[in-house]
């Protein structure tokens, strides 16, 4: 009988699952994430998809990965370097082992290290036979292929079908190592494959076999436990950013008293928003999969004209295609929410990788003077609140709004505290119904918004279109003075939105040697880096901007209290340019365009370099 292993308590663990795109790494990672969420851990995830739809099996560019960080304390990123790497084949090992922490656990499926497998990954020799792997890491070699075939023996499956469950065998091993129950995954399997008895039994056997192998084998001498995190009280669920965006749109529409129309053309990584919204038909949501990007946005504009909340979603190339119609929404002054889940570019670029390089396109990327507000969520859960805010601004100010998410936020997941209805203040729309004194372009003195009228309202017949409007009447007007007046009015309306912002918050001291300024998904890496630097005694603070246009009016004053400003962003310095031009602040750009998010260690290293 094997001795009972010791149980060691850890503050946090980072695990990366990596394998071929058909190895089920996303499923494995999601199941471990759900188990950690049920255990009460704070967590963050980072799925990494191959850019090729069907890359040849075993090749470097076909590797799929999923990183999950689970912790007993508050965390903001999925971690820089994994403590554990599960590599299902040589390609997964080669592309990921350089990230594994020295001394980390390396679990390798030795059954996929044949001569052809090694050749596809560009190995001349089997790396498992090299001394450096065993010297640098806790190397665990297990033939998962043979183990899963034995586990499902007698079920009548071919070897090919049996091997489909090897990811669950690996998952079962990790559940044992980190003291996780099998219950949640078993329940999920029963729900998913309840009417496919043979497949269900194979997956259950594989999961349990992995647990037994880890328990009875000699591979693991220690088990680990990560205690629940002390999160604010409430009811939580594990939520991905794209799902959070969809929920936020539905809630925003409800608080506005409107029905939601979502017109979209499928594009990575925004398509999941369409999938999620299609599940909310019981809340009056209509989803429309259009034939192209132009049809998707114009259908949404038509829905807004008809008195619904028009929304459309896309990624970078799709936003470019929507540009002309966005100008139409600006000049007609109709509420519209445009979701841009940014990805690597230009053009098709890196369709499954993350980036923040659509900022200037979102703020300025339309012909002529066509201002509109731009909001950027800072985390996967903040996608919910940002979507609600985008709806509020759109209907309050009668303007299109762009919500700049990205692939890192959209595909990532974290605990989301489910809010009560009372936490979300209603902003119900009042459609114009009174005919007396009606002018289509008369303006609310507080917001400069024009009235919203449902077509067919008696006595309120009017027309809107893409030609310049006469102030008030909305008649077509080519007068140069009127055009300049209308341009300035539309600009004043959008820039006036900033009057309603809360004061800019500073994490750390309100003045000092350095402030790290960020927007969007860089929040977590910056917060972790600044927190670490402050613990080392460095005088550094953080400012993070959600409303990236119009910028907060007090931002220049806040930044002016620091001797230096550093701006990390996943582009070539677009936000830094914006801040320099608006506030004449000498902001330093820290650029990363690798299709990967910032590591907190990268930001910390730059902070230490500046303040060295």
URZI-V319192 format. One record per residue. N is the residue number from 1. D_CENTER is the distance of its C-alpha to the mean C-alpha in Angstrom with 2 decimals. Layout:
{{N/D_CENTER} {N/D_CENTER}}
This chain:
{{1/46.94} {2/44.03} {3/43.81} {4/41.20} {5/38.36} {6/37.56} {7/34.53} {8/32.77} {9/30.31} {10/27.27} {11/24.93} {12/21.87} {13/21.17} {14/18.65} {15/19.08} {16/18.04} {17/19.10} {18/19.98} {19/22.13} {20/22.82} {21/20.44} {22/22.90} {23/23.10} {24/20.54} {25/18.36} {26/15.20} {27/17.51} {28/19.11} {29/16.06} {30/14.83} {31/18.41} {32/18.77} {33/15.66} {34/17.26} {35/20.53} {36/19.31} {37/17.86} {38/21.30} {39/22.97} {40/21.56} {41/19.66} {42/16.80} {43/14.10} {44/10.82} {45/9.80} {46/8.94} {47/10.01} {48/11.87} {49/13.48} {50/16.75} {51/17.09} {52/20.38} {53/20.49} {54/23.60} {55/24.33} {56/27.69} {57/27.63} {58/27.74} {59/26.76} {60/24.63} {61/22.30} {62/21.85} {63/20.38} {64/17.35} {65/15.82} {66/13.92} {67/13.93} {68/14.15} {69/15.52} {70/17.56} {71/19.76} {72/22.58} {73/21.39} {74/18.54} {75/15.87} {76/12.88} {77/11.63} {78/11.92} {79/15.18} {80/16.85} {81/19.42} {82/19.95} {83/23.07} {84/23.34} {85/22.87} {86/23.74} {87/24.84} {88/26.03} {89/27.84} {90/29.06} {91/26.28} {92/23.65} {93/25.94} {94/26.54} {95/22.98} {96/21.80} {97/24.95} {98/24.92} {99/21.88} {100/23.65} {101/25.24} {102/29.05} {103/30.65} {104/27.53} {105/27.96} {106/27.87} {107/28.29} {108/29.37} {109/30.41} {110/33.79} {111/34.60} {112/32.50} {113/34.23} {114/37.04} {115/38.51} {116/36.53} {117/33.22} {118/34.08} {119/35.18} {120/31.97} {121/30.03} {122/32.64} {123/34.39} {124/38.16} {125/38.71} {126/37.05} {127/34.87} {128/35.59} {129/39.16} {130/38.41} {131/39.28} {132/36.39} {133/33.75} {134/35.89} {135/36.78} {136/33.31} {137/31.47} {138/32.32} {139/32.71} {140/32.84} {141/34.01} {142/34.00} {143/34.86} {144/32.25} {145/33.67} {146/37.12} {147/35.93} {148/34.04} {149/36.98} {150/39.29} {151/37.09} {152/37.17} {153/40.78} {154/42.90} {155/40.25} {156/41.40} {157/38.18} {158/38.44} {159/37.13} {160/34.37} {161/33.22} {162/33.71} {163/31.45} {164/28.47} {165/28.44} {166/28.47} {167/24.82} {168/25.82} {169/28.76} {170/26.62} {171/24.44} {172/27.71} {173/28.77} {174/25.70} {175/26.23} {176/29.78} {177/29.02} {178/26.62} {179/28.73} {180/26.45} {181/28.14} {182/27.85} {183/28.00} {184/24.44} {185/24.12} {186/27.69} {187/26.99} {188/23.98} {189/26.27} {190/29.05} {191/26.99} {192/25.57} {193/28.87} {194/31.42} {195/33.36} {196/33.35} {197/35.56} {198/35.93} {199/32.22} {200/31.52} {201/34.36} {202/33.30} {203/29.78} {204/31.26} {205/33.88} {206/31.51} {207/29.33} {208/32.52} {209/34.14} {210/31.41} {211/31.91} {212/35.69} {213/35.56} {214/33.73} {215/36.09} {216/39.32} {217/38.77} {218/39.50} {219/36.12} {220/34.74} {221/37.02} {222/34.56} {223/32.06} {224/29.33} {225/28.06} {226/25.17} {227/26.17} {228/24.08} {229/22.29} {230/23.87} {231/21.16} {232/22.29} {233/24.27} {234/22.86} {235/21.56} {236/18.21} {237/16.08} {238/13.35} {239/10.33} {240/7.07} {241/4.52} {242/6.41} {243/9.45} {244/9.19} {245/9.23} {246/12.12} {247/13.87} {248/13.75} {249/15.35} {250/17.95} {251/18.80} {252/19.05} {253/21.37} {254/23.38} {255/23.90} {256/25.00} {257/27.36} {258/26.08} {259/25.24} {260/22.00} {261/22.20} {262/19.23} {263/20.35} {264/18.19} {265/18.86} {266/16.89} {267/14.76} {268/12.18} {269/9.17} {270/9.68} {271/12.49} {272/11.10} {273/11.18} {274/14.84} {275/15.42} {276/14.32} {277/16.33} {278/19.25} {279/19.72} {280/20.60} {281/23.89} {282/25.72} {283/24.17} {284/25.53} {285/22.44} {286/23.49} {287/21.25} {288/22.70} {289/21.78} {290/23.58} {291/25.39} {292/23.58} {293/21.24} {294/24.22} {295/25.35} {296/22.00} {297/21.89} {298/25.65} {299/25.65} {300/23.18} {301/25.50} {302/28.41} {303/26.91} {304/26.57} {305/30.17} {306/31.23} {307/29.87} {308/26.56} {309/23.07} {310/22.00} {311/18.33} {312/17.02} {313/13.79} {314/13.40} {315/12.24} {316/14.46} {317/17.73} {318/17.56} {319/17.25} {320/20.37} {321/22.15} {322/21.50} {323/23.00} {324/26.53} {325/25.62} {326/23.48} {327/26.75} {328/28.51} {329/26.27} {330/27.02} {331/30.78} {332/31.13} {333/29.13} {334/27.34} {335/24.21} {336/21.19} {337/17.41} {338/15.59} {339/11.84} {340/10.87} {341/7.65} {342/9.19} {343/10.55} {344/13.63} {345/16.87} {346/19.45} {347/20.34} {348/18.90} {349/18.25} {350/15.70} {351/14.09} {352/11.98} {353/11.12} {354/8.86} {355/10.71} {356/11.38} {357/14.69} {358/14.79} {359/15.69} {360/19.42} {361/19.23} {362/17.53} {363/20.11} {364/23.18} {365/22.71} {366/25.27} {367/29.03} {368/31.25} {369/30.24} {370/27.34} {371/25.44} {372/22.49} {373/20.04} {374/16.49} {375/13.89} {376/10.72} {377/8.69} {378/8.85} {379/6.82} {380/5.07} {381/8.69} {382/9.39} {383/7.64} {384/10.87} {385/13.21} {386/12.14} {387/12.70} {388/16.01} {389/16.93} {390/16.38} {391/18.74} {392/21.17} {393/21.52} {394/21.92} {395/24.72} {396/26.33} {397/26.75} {398/27.01} {399/24.58} {400/21.63} {401/18.37} {402/15.37} {403/11.88} {404/9.99} {405/6.22} {406/5.28} {407/5.03} {408/4.24} {409/1.29} {410/2.52} {411/4.86} {412/5.09} {413/7.60} {414/10.09} {415/13.28} {416/13.36} {417/16.83} {418/18.03} {419/19.74} {420/23.20} {421/24.05} {422/26.11} {423/23.21} {424/22.07} {425/24.94} {426/26.01} {427/26.40} {428/28.43} {429/29.42} {430/33.14} {431/34.22} {432/37.40} {433/40.36} {434/43.33} {435/45.19} {436/47.39} {437/46.33} {438/43.24} {439/41.82} {440/38.54} {441/37.54} {442/39.05} {443/36.61} {444/35.67} {445/37.18} {446/34.33} {447/31.27} {448/33.06} {449/31.41} {450/33.70} {451/34.61} {452/32.70} {453/35.27} {454/34.97} {455/37.06} {456/40.37} {457/40.84} {458/44.66} {459/45.86} {460/42.50} {461/42.65} {462/40.81} {463/39.12} {464/36.05} {465/35.14} {466/34.04} {467/37.28} {468/37.74} {469/38.79} {470/41.70} {471/40.79} {472/41.32} {473/42.81} {474/40.06} {475/42.78} {476/42.24} {477/43.42} {478/43.93} {479/45.55} {480/44.16} {481/44.41} {482/42.56} {483/39.77} {484/39.33} {485/39.44} {486/36.73} {487/34.47} {488/34.96} {489/34.47} {490/31.09} {491/30.07} {492/31.51} {493/29.67} {494/26.21} {495/27.18} {496/28.68} {497/25.36} {498/25.05} {499/28.14} {500/26.20} {501/23.65} {502/24.16} {503/25.62} {504/23.33} {505/22.76} {506/23.60} {507/22.63} {508/25.92} {509/29.13} {510/29.41} {511/31.17} {512/31.65} {513/31.52} {514/27.86} {515/24.77} {516/21.33} {517/19.56} {518/15.87} {519/13.35} {520/9.61} {521/7.57} {522/11.08} {523/12.04} {524/12.02} {525/13.95} {526/16.26} {527/17.01} {528/17.92} {529/19.99} {530/21.75} {531/22.54} {532/24.08} {533/25.98} {534/27.39} {535/28.62} {536/30.48} {537/32.16} {538/30.49} {539/30.44} {540/26.83} {541/24.50} {542/21.00} {543/20.15} {544/16.71} {545/16.55} {546/14.43} {547/16.99} {548/17.18} {549/19.95} {550/22.46} {551/22.15} {552/23.50} {553/27.27} {554/27.83} {555/25.38} {556/28.24} {557/30.49} {558/28.01} {559/27.34} {560/31.09} {561/31.87} {562/30.50} {563/32.36} {564/29.39} {565/25.83} {566/23.17} {567/19.98} {568/17.44} {569/15.00} {570/13.67} {571/16.42} {572/20.18} {573/20.51} {574/19.67} {575/18.96} {576/21.93} {577/24.08} {578/23.15} {579/24.06} {580/27.22} {581/28.39} {582/27.87} {583/29.17} {584/31.16} {585/29.37} {586/29.70} {587/26.04} {588/25.51} {589/22.66} {590/20.84} {591/19.25} {592/17.18} {593/16.58} {594/16.47} {595/13.26} {596/12.28} {597/10.79} {598/13.70} {599/15.69} {600/17.15} {601/20.50} {602/20.23} {603/19.85} {604/22.59} {605/24.84} {606/24.65} {607/25.43} {608/28.39} {609/29.51} {610/29.69} {611/31.37} {612/33.29}}
